[in-house]
Amino acid sequence: MTDSPELDEVTEESELDDASLESALEAVLLVVDSPASDEQLASAVGCEAARVKPMLARMSAAFTERGSGIDLRYAGDGWRFYTRTAFAPYVERLLLDGARSKLTRAALETLAVIAYRQPLTRARVSAVRGVNVDGVMRTLLARGLISEAGVDPESNGTMYSTTELFLERLGLASLTDLPALAPLLPGVDLIDEISDSMDTDPRVTRSTKNRGSKPDPVAELDSDD
C-alpha cells in the first residue's frame, strides 16, 4: 500500500507502458512457484492477455540473446523463470557446497512421508507431519532428493515426489523395494477427515470459545526452521 492515494489511483487507472509492463512481469514471475499462464500474468499486471503474451516472448528472446543466466521459458501450461542450463554448475556449487552433512531428523521424516505417499503437495506433507515443512522441503529440493511432480488438480498446488538420486542414495532399484512402513503413515485423505472432525467436535469448540476465537490449524503449525 502506498502513502499517496493519488499514486494508487493513477496506478489502477493508467495502462502500463511497455517498459513498466516488462518490469511488472519480471516482478511477478520472480515470486511464482509454478508456471503461470498468460491469463494469470495478465490479470496480475492489469493488462490484456493479448498484450502480455508477445511481451513474454520478447522477454524470453532477450534473455537468451544476451546470454543471461536467467531463462524465461513456457513449460507445461505457463511461464516461469529458470536458471540457464549452461550455468547449472555454479548454482549447484552454491546450493550443495557445505551441505553434505547428514540430514536432520525433520528432513528425514519429511522425506519418508513423501517417499511413501508420493506424489503429494507441500500442504499435505505439513498436514501429515503437523508442522510447517517449507525449510526442509527447500533442503530436500536442493539436495536433489525430491522434485516437482505436476500439479494437484484439486488445490492447484505443486506436487512432489522422490528422485532417482533418492533411490541411488538408499541403494534401491525402485520404490517397491522400500520397507513396508506405509501402513504406519496416515493416508492423506484421513488428514482432511481429522481436520473436519476437529471443526465440529464439541470438545474443541468449548476449548476455543474461551479464547475468543477459533484457531487456524495451519497458522498455528510449528516450523522446522
N, C-alpha and C positions, 0 to 999 in steps of 0.2 A: 504494500500500500504506500502510495506516495504522499508527500506532505502537501502537495498542491492539487486542489480539486480541479483547477483549470487544466493541469497536465493530464490528469486522469481522463477528463472529457475529451481532450484532443487525441489521446492515445486510442480511446474507444471509437471515436467517430472518423478519424482520418485513416486513409488507406496507407499502408506502409509502402515506401519507395523500395526499389529493388535492393539497395544496399542494406536497408533496415530489415527487409524480409529475409535476406540471406543470413543476417546476424541472428534474427529471431529463430530461424530454423536450426541454426547451429546450436543455439542455447537449448532448444527443446530436445534435439537429438542427443545432446550430451547427457541428458538425465533419463532417457528411456531405457528400460531394462529388457525390452523385447522389441522386435521390429514394429515400426509404426506405419500405418498406411497413409496414402496421400490424403485421404479424407480426415484422418485423425490429426495429422500435422496441420492441415488447412484450418481445421476447427480451432486448434491451439493458437494459431497466429492470426486468426480472424480474416482469412483470405479464401478465395475460391480455390478448389482443388485444381481447376484448370490452369490456374496461375502457378500454384505450388509445384505441380508435377514437373514441368520443364525447368523450373528453378533448381529442383533437386538434381535433375540430370546434369545441369550445367555445373553445379557444385561438385558432383561426383567426378566429372571430367576434369575440373580444375585441380582437384586434389591429386588426381592421377598424373596430370600433365606436369605439375611441379614436383612430383616425386615425394609428396607428403607422407609422413608416417601414418597419417590417418586415412582410412579408406572408407568412403561412404558407399555402401552397397545396398541394392534392393535384393533382399533374401527372403524366401518364403512368401510372405504376403505384406511386406513392408520395408521401410528404410531403417538403417541403423549404422552407427559408426563402428568400425572395426580397426584393429591395428593392421598395418600392411604386412603381408607375409614376409617380405624381404627383411623386415626389422624384428621379426619374432625372437631371434636370439637375444636381443637387448632387453626385450620385455621379460623373457624367461629369466634372464640374469637378475633383474630387479626383483621378480616375484619369488624366485627359488633360492637364490644365494642366501645363506644364513637361515634357510627354512628347512633344513634337512633333519632337524630334531624330531623326536618321536611325537606322534600326535597326542593331544591332550585327551583325557577321558571324555570330555564333552564332544570332541571331534570324532572319537571312535564310536560313541553312542549314536551320534547323528549319522555317521557313515553306515552303521548297522541298520538303522531304520530305513535308509534309502536302499540299501542292498536287498533287504527282504520285502520291501513294499513298493519298489520302483515300477513305473515312473510315478512320481508324486511331486506336488508343489512344496515350496518353502513353508507355506502356511500349514500344510498337512504335517510336515516334519515337526514344526513348532507345536502343533496340537498333540502329536504322539509323545513328544518329549516334555511338554509342559513348560518350555522356556523359549525365549527368542533365540533363533539359531542363525541370525544374519552373519555374525562374525565367523562362526565355524564353517558356514556354507562358503564364504569367501575363501577361507583357508583350503577347504577341500577342492574348490574350483581351481585355485592357484596351484595346488599340488597335482592337478590333473587326475584326481581320483573320481570325480564326478563331472558331468557335463550336462548341458541343456538337452532336453529330450522332447521338444514340442510344447504345445500349449494346451492346458486343461480346457476342454470345451465348455465346462460349466462356469468356471471362475475366470477364465482367460489368463490365469496365472501361468508362469513358466514352470514346466515340469523338469525334474532332474532324475538322472539315472547314473549308475556306476559306469566306469570306462574299462577299456582293455587293460590299461595300466593298473587298475584296481585288481583285476584278476591276476595279472602278472606278479604284483607285489605279494598276493596271497598264495601264489603257486597253484592257481586253479585253472582248469581248462574252460569251464563255463560256470554260469550261476547255479546250475543244477548241482554242482559239487559243494555248494555252501552247506555247512552243518544245518541240521534240521532244527533251527531255532525260531523259525517264523511263527509257530503257534504261540510263542511267548509274547509276541508283539500284538497289540490290539489292532484290529482291522481299521482302515481309515474311515469306513462308514460308521463304525462303532463310535468314533470320536464325535461325530455330529450328533449321534443319538444321546451320548452322555451330556453334551453341551445343551441340547434341547431339554433333557430331563432336569437339568440343574435350574433352567429358567422357570420351570413350573413346580419344582419341589418346594412345598410349604416351609420346610426347614430352612432352605436357602433364603426364601422370601422373608421369613421372620428375622433371620440374622442380618439381612441387608437393610431392612426397613429402619432399624435403629440407627444406622449410619447415615440415613437421609437420602441415599441414592443407591441405585443398583450398580455394582461394579462391572466394568468392562473386562471380561476374562482375557481378552487379547492384550489390552493396555496394561494389565497387571502382571503379565508374564515376566518372570525374571529373565535376565540376559546372561548368556555365557561369557560375554565380553568382560 
